[in-house]
Amino acid sequence: MPYGPGSYGTVYALPLSNMTAGGSNAAITTYQPGQGGLPATGGGFGCVVR
């Protein structure tokens, strides 16, 4: 989500096991600028995620 919901974007990492039949409900990881050591500035945080 490079342009929302935060003003600089947000990245959500969804484990593949949450999407497969019979998989577990593992925790979803959220990355936001300014948290967890990430820089608090930028225009398109999350535009390119691999």
Buried (B, 14 or more C-beta within 10 A) or exposed (E): EBBEEBEBBBBEEEBEEEEEEEEEEEEEEEBBBEEEEBEEEBEEBBEEEE
